[in-house]
């Protein structure tokens, strides 16, 4: 049981209407592994994450999470079992406080444990503790990304899926976000990461999947890709 993949995809295809956005994707992610997906815009990266979290209705092929098929499982049930998706654009609740946003992430956690979890999430992001009573809509983009991640941690993720965590953020803020990703990796959280910034993604992952036109074009160890200088040719076809 210990070596069973946290996530297993076999010949997964995803559709928007009749348009096939992801085609024949097969991928396994093992416990404690951080896998990043890179590729040009429109490659199907975000669609693949949405297929795993079951927010896209038309998906073919087999998706297994912690050994069990996700077919017919409601997205909320997956969240309750630790499959946590931080979507692109963060999707926080702007008219609620920072603290209230974080607590929403713990809807499946018993009340007594919730307070400890909230404190632990704020320990990871001290800036959020300073702003706990502020409305989330008044936060900077970087702080909102930290809030989205803190809320995700409340769900005690077995698999944390991050979609474009660095998008639109200043380099200094991106470094802070990835410092937290690194801490999570150190704690053994399994992470699936979609990232526009290929170099950052490779530096902060064990394995890299390159997608283009809805298909996987390459898979390999991130360190090998970095060392080989293959990023530009793989991602941009140069």
Secondary structure, DSSP 4 states (H G I P E B T S, - for coil): -TTS-SEEEEEEEEEETTEEEEEEEEEEE-TT-EEEEE-STTSSHHHHHHHHTT-SSEEEEEEEETTEE-TT--HHHHHHTTEEEE-TT----TTSBHHHHHHHTTTTS-HHHHHHHHHHHHHH-HHHHHTTTSBGGGS-HHHHHHHHHHHHHHT--SEEEEESTTTT--HHHHHHHHHHHHHHHHTT-EEEEE-S-HHHHHHT-SEEEEEETTEEEEEEEHHHHHHHT-HHHHHH--
